[in-house]
Amino acid sequence: MSHFFIPAKSVDDWRLLIADPEKHWRDGYSAKSMAESWQSAGGFPESVKSVLLSSSDPNIASLEFVAGFPEFQVPLPGGRRPSQTDVMVFAR
């Protein structure tokens, strides 16, 4: 896996990163739904912001979006291949 990340300029850029675009890039499927939601928000989507703001932990309620990495691969111990998240978010 490369450790260089290229910014997504549109939802179509997210499609290029998924494991099987023909199978997973459909209306109602998580990969496409997440891409549409996060790309249009340019950070935390409103649904995520509302959950964070409702937290009684001030550290969670005040999180600021730093960067998001579409289809980020995460190695799993004992796994044959990495798990691929829809979006990995770094926040402060």
Residue pairs with C-beta under 8 A, 6 or more apart in sequence:
1 73
1 82
5 69
6 13
8 14
8 35
8 39
8 70
10 39
11 32
11 35
11 36
11 39
11 40
13 70
14 31
14 32
14 34
14 35
14 39
14 70
14 71
15 21
15 25
15 31
15 32
15 35
17 70
17 71
18 24
18 25
18 31
18 71
18 84
19 71
19 84
24 30
24 31
24 32
25 31
25 32
26 32
27 33
30 86
31 71
31 86
34 86
34 87
35 70
35 86
37 45
37 47
38 45
38 68
38 70
38 87
43 65
43 68
44 52
44 63
44 65
44 89
52 60
52 61
52 63
53 61
54 61
55 61
63 91
63 92
64 91
64 92
65 89
65 91
66 89
66 90
66 91
66 92
67 89
67 90
68 87
68 88
68 89
68 90
69 87
69 88
69 89
69 90
70 86
70 87
71 84
71 85
71 86
71 87
72 84
72 85
72 87
72 88
73 82
73 83
73 84
73 85
74 82
74 83
74 84
74 85
74 88
75 82
76 82
76 83
